């Protein structure tokens, strides 16, 4: 399994078209990284494609920081692991 925080930060940097140095846990997706609604959807699609995690519309509306997004992805992966066990 990939290092989830590193993978999510890389996906955010790529999809938001910002320097990876700007993508910190406390970086606000919209205010600091300039992510708009379309970019947020692209980030969600990339997470689904590359990490096999589908975020709900409600979750997409709730995350504000990169750290919150990482937490959501980790929670989904933890739940998937529990279901598989």
Order of alpha helices (4+ residues) and beta strands (2+ residues): alpha-alpha-alpha-alpha
